[in-house]
Amino acid sequence: MTREDFMRIFIDVSNKIISLGIDKGYFDPSKKEELEDKLRSIINKDIQELDDSHGLAYFNPNIQTLGFNINQITTEGDAITLILHEEKHILD
């Protein structure tokens, strides 16, 4: 998968995760703006591109960084699963 393809998927998923979480009862609707700000602050930082020694993806809460091994992500489904997993860590 190219970085451009991954980022297209990443932006699409990121734009939908909070609304979906609210609709499903996972997030308090009154915290929507707070959650959007939290997610946006991480996304606005450079998303690190990992090499094979770092696994598929990570979120480091101590320094608020997000990384993905784009070379190992081959399908859109895999990309969506990893993005949702890491963004769930951010929003918790």
LINZI-V603649 format. One record per residue. N is the residue number from 1. RES is the residue in one small letter. SS is DSSP state (H for helix, E for strand, - for the rest). PHI is phi as a letter, one per 40 degrees, with the letter a starting at -180 (* if undefined). BURIAL is + if it has 16 or more other ideal C-beta (glycine too) atoms within 10 Angstrom, else -. Layout:
# LINZI-V603649
n=N res=RES ss=SS phi=PHI burial=BURIAL
n=N res=RES ss=SS phi=PHI burial=BURIAL
This chain:
# LINZI-V603649
n=1 res=m ss=- phi=* burial=+
n=2 res=t ss=- phi=c burial=-
n=3 res=r ss=H phi=c burial=-
n=4 res=e ss=H phi=c burial=-
n=5 res=d ss=H phi=c burial=-
n=6 res=f ss=H phi=c burial=+
n=7 res=m ss=H phi=c burial=-
n=8 res=r ss=H phi=c burial=-
n=9 res=i ss=H phi=c burial=+
n=10 res=f ss=H phi=d burial=+
n=11 res=i ss=H phi=c burial=-
n=12 res=d ss=H phi=c burial=-
n=13 res=v ss=H phi=c burial=+
n=14 res=s ss=H phi=c burial=+
n=15 res=n ss=H phi=c burial=-
n=16 res=k ss=H phi=b burial=-
n=17 res=i ss=H phi=c burial=+
n=18 res=i ss=H phi=c burial=+
n=19 res=s ss=H phi=c burial=-
n=20 res=l ss=H phi=c burial=-
n=21 res=g ss=H phi=c burial=+
n=22 res=i ss=H phi=c burial=+
n=23 res=d ss=H phi=d burial=-
n=24 res=k ss=- phi=c burial=-
n=25 res=g ss=- phi=g burial=-
n=26 res=y ss=- phi=c burial=-
n=27 res=f ss=- phi=b burial=+
n=28 res=d ss=- phi=c burial=-
n=29 res=p ss=H phi=d burial=-
n=30 res=s ss=H phi=c burial=-
n=31 res=k ss=H phi=b burial=-
n=32 res=k ss=H phi=d burial=-
n=33 res=e ss=H phi=c burial=-
n=34 res=e ss=H phi=c burial=-
n=35 res=l ss=H phi=c burial=+
n=36 res=e ss=H phi=c burial=+
n=37 res=d ss=H phi=c burial=-
n=38 res=k ss=H phi=c burial=+
n=39 res=l ss=H phi=c burial=+
n=40 res=r ss=H phi=c burial=-
n=41 res=s ss=H phi=c burial=-
n=42 res=i ss=H phi=c burial=+
n=43 res=i ss=H phi=c burial=-
n=44 res=n ss=- phi=c burial=-
n=45 res=k ss=- phi=c burial=-
n=46 res=d ss=- phi=c burial=-
n=47 res=i ss=- phi=c burial=+
n=48 res=q ss=E phi=c burial=-
n=49 res=e ss=E phi=c burial=-
n=50 res=l ss=- phi=c burial=+
n=51 res=d ss=- phi=c burial=-
n=52 res=d ss=H phi=c burial=-
n=53 res=s ss=H phi=c burial=-
n=54 res=h ss=H phi=b burial=-
n=55 res=g ss=- phi=g burial=-
n=56 res=l ss=- phi=c burial=+
n=57 res=a ss=E phi=a burial=+
n=58 res=y ss=E phi=a burial=+
n=59 res=f ss=E phi=b burial=+
n=60 res=n ss=E phi=b burial=-
n=61 res=p ss=- phi=c burial=-
n=62 res=n ss=- phi=c burial=-
n=63 res=i ss=- phi=b burial=-
n=64 res=q ss=- phi=f burial=-
n=65 res=t ss=E phi=b burial=-
n=66 res=l ss=E phi=b burial=+
n=67 res=g ss=E phi=a burial=+
n=68 res=f ss=E phi=b burial=+
n=69 res=n ss=- phi=c burial=+
n=70 res=i ss=H phi=c burial=+
n=71 res=n ss=H phi=c burial=-
n=72 res=q ss=H phi=c burial=+
n=73 res=i ss=- phi=c burial=+
n=74 res=t ss=- phi=b burial=-
n=75 res=t ss=- phi=b burial=-
n=76 res=e ss=H phi=c burial=-
n=77 res=g ss=H phi=c burial=-
n=78 res=d ss=H phi=c burial=-
n=79 res=a ss=H phi=c burial=+
n=80 res=i ss=H phi=c burial=-
n=81 res=t ss=H phi=c burial=-
n=82 res=l ss=H phi=c burial=+
n=83 res=i ss=H phi=c burial=+
n=84 res=l ss=H phi=c burial=-
n=85 res=h ss=H phi=c burial=-
n=86 res=e ss=H phi=c burial=+
n=87 res=e ss=H phi=c burial=+
n=88 res=k ss=H phi=c burial=-
n=89 res=h ss=H phi=c burial=-
n=90 res=i ss=H phi=c burial=+
n=91 res=l ss=H phi=c burial=+
n=92 res=d ss=- phi=c burial=-
